[in-house]
Amino acid sequence: MSRITPLTTPYSPETAAALHKWMPPDVDHDPLVLFRVLHRNPDLASRMRVLGGGLLAHGALSALDREIVIARVCALCHCEYEWGVHATVFANAVGLTADQLHATVRGTADDPVWPPRHRALVRAVDELHDTAHLSQPTWDALQRQYDASQLLEFLVLAGWYRTISYLANGLRLDNEPWAAPFPGHSA
C-alpha cells in the first residue's frame, strides 16, 4: 500500500482532466497509481508531466533504445512498479524481445541478447547507476552509436527514470494489477 494514498474517483473536473493528460488514449484501466499519488501535489505533477511526456513521445532516441534504458534503470533501482508498467505497455510494441526484457533485470551488458549498440547503452546505464559517471571507453562506445542530441537525451532519460524509481520505491507503490512482475517473481 502506498505511503501516500492515491486519489480515487470521483475526481474533480480539474483532476480528471489532468489525469487524462497523463494517460495514453483509449486505455482500459484507471490512471496509474503513481499519477494519482502525484496529483496530491498538482503543481509538481504538472511540471513532471511535461518532461516525462516529452521523453516518451518526442525523443531523439528510438523507442526501442528508450525502453532498454528505462527497463535497465528501473531494474537496477529494484523498481518493479515502473519496470512492470513499461514491460507490459511498451516492450512488445517497440520490439524488445522476451529475452532482452529478461536481461534488463537478470543479465549484463555482455549478455548475448544485446547487439553492440545496446551493449553500449546497458553498460552506460550500469556505470551511471554505480558511479554517477561514465568512463571514457563507455562514452566513446556511445558516441560511435549516437549523436550529441541522443547522448544528452540518454543522460536525462536515465536520470529521469532513476527519479521515477525513487518516487515509486519511496512511496512503496504496489505493482499495477495488470503489470508484469520482474522475471522470477510472481504477480
C-alpha positions in Angstrom: 0.0 0.0 0.0 1.3 3.4 -1.0 2.6 5.6 1.8 0.6 8.5 0.3 -3.0 7.5 -0.6 -3.7 7.9 -4.3 -6.7 10.0 -5.3 -9.8 8.0 -6.1 -13.0 8.7 -8.0 -14.9 10.8 -8.2 -12.2 13.2 -9.3 -12.8 16.9 -9.5 -13.1 18.1 -13.2 -9.6 19.7 -13.0 -8.1 16.5 -11.6 -9.9 14.3 -14.1 -8.6 16.5 -17.0 -5.1 16.4 -15.6 -5.0 12.7 -15.1 -6.4 12.2 -18.6 -3.3 14.1 -20.0 -1.0 11.6 -18.3 -2.7 8.5 -19.9 -2.4 7.2 -23.5 -5.6 7.5 -25.4 -8.1 4.6 -25.3 -6.6 2.8 -22.2 -8.9 0.3 -20.5 -7.7 0.9 -16.9 -7.7 3.7 -14.3 -4.9 6.2 -14.3 -1.7 4.7 -12.8 -1.4 4.8 -9.0 1.8 6.8 -9.4 -0.1 9.5 -11.3 -2.9 9.5 -8.8 -0.5 9.9 -5.9 1.4 12.7 -7.7 -1.8 14.6 -8.1 -1.8 15.1 -4.3 0.6 17.9 -5.4 -0.9 19.0 -8.8 1.7 21.7 -9.4 4.5 19.2 -9.1 2.6 16.6 -11.2 2.0 19.2 -14.0 5.7 20.1 -14.1 6.7 16.4 -14.1 4.3 15.5 -16.9 6.0 17.9 -19.3 9.4 16.2 -19.1 8.1 12.7 -18.7 5.7 13.0 -21.7 8.4 14.7 -23.8 10.8 11.8 -23.1 8.2 9.2 -24.1 6.7 10.8 -27.1 9.1 13.2 -28.6 12.6 11.8 -28.1 15.7 11.6 -30.3 16.3 8.1 -29.2 14.5 5.2 -30.9 11.6 3.8 -28.9 13.5 0.5 -28.5 16.6 2.3 -27.2 14.4 4.4 -24.8 12.7 1.3 -23.4 16.0 -0.6 -22.9 17.3 2.4 -20.9 14.1 2.7 -18.8 13.9 -1.1 -18.1 17.6 -1.3 -17.1 17.4 1.8 -14.8 14.2 0.5 -13.2 15.7 -2.9 -12.7 18.9 -1.6 -11.2 16.9 0.5 -8.8 14.7 -2.5 -7.9 11.7 -0.6 -9.1 9.4 -3.4 -10.2 6.4 -1.0 -10.3 7.7 1.2 -13.2 9.6 -1.7 -14.8 6.3 -3.7 -15.0 4.3 -0.8 -16.4 6.9 -0.4 -19.2 7.3 -4.1 -19.8 3.6 -4.5 -20.2 2.7 -1.3 -22.2 5.8 -0.7 -24.3 8.2 -3.6 -24.6 6.4 -5.7 -27.3 5.3 -2.6 -29.2 8.9 -1.4 -29.6 10.4 -4.8 -30.4 12.0 -5.6 -27.1 12.2 -9.4 -27.0 11.3 -11.5 -24.0 15.0 -12.5 -23.7 16.1 -8.9 -23.8 13.5 -7.8 -21.3 14.7 -10.6 -19.0 18.3 -9.4 -19.5 17.4 -5.9 -18.3 16.7 -7.5 -14.9 18.9 -10.6 -14.8 21.6 -10.0 -17.4 24.7 -7.9 -18.0 25.8 -5.5 -20.8 27.7 -8.5 -22.2 24.6 -10.7 -22.5 24.5 -12.2 -26.0 20.9 -10.8 -26.5 22.4 -7.3 -26.9 23.8 -6.1 -30.2 26.8 -3.7 -29.8 24.5 -0.6 -29.9 22.5 -1.9 -27.0 25.5 -3.2 -25.1 26.8 0.3 -25.0 23.5 1.6 -23.6 23.3 -1.1 -20.9 26.9 -0.6 -19.9 26.4 3.2 -19.7 23.3 2.7 -17.6 25.2 0.4 -15.3 28.1 2.8 -14.9 25.8 5.8 -14.2 23.9 3.7 -11.6 27.1 2.5 -9.9 29.2 5.7 -10.0 27.2 8.6 -11.4 29.9 8.9 -14.1 30.7 7.4 -17.5 34.2 6.1 -18.2 35.9 7.3 -21.4 35.6 3.9 -23.1 31.9 3.8 -22.4 31.4 7.3 -23.6 33.4 6.5 -26.8 31.2 3.4 -27.4 28.1 5.6 -27.0 29.5 8.2 -29.4 30.0 5.6 -32.1 26.3 4.9 -31.9 24.6 8.1 -31.0 24.8 11.8 -32.0 25.0 14.7 -29.4 21.3 15.2 -29.1 20.7 11.5 -28.4 23.6 11.4 -25.9 22.0 14.3 -24.0 18.6 12.7 -24.1 20.1 9.4 -22.9 21.6 11.1 -19.8 18.3 12.9 -19.0 16.3 9.7 -19.6 18.4 7.6 -17.3 18.3 10.3 -14.6 14.6 10.8 -15.0 13.8 7.1 -14.5 16.1 6.9 -11.5 13.9 9.8 -10.1 10.7 7.9 -11.0 12.2 4.8 -9.4 13.0 6.7 -6.2 9.5 8.0 -6.2 7.8 4.7 -6.7 10.1 2.9 -4.3 9.9 5.6 -1.7 6.1 5.6 -1.8 6.2 1.7 -1.7 3.8 1.5 -4.6 2.3 -1.9 -5.2 2.5 -3.1 -8.8 -0.4 -2.2 -11.1 -2.6 -5.4 -11.2 -2.1 -5.7 -14.9 1.7 -5.0 -15.0 4.4 -7.6 -15.5 6.5 -8.7 -12.4 10.2 -9.0 -12.6 11.4 -12.3 -14.1 11.3 -14.9 -11.4 8.7 -13.0 -9.3 5.1 -14.0 -9.1 2.4 -11.4 -9.9 
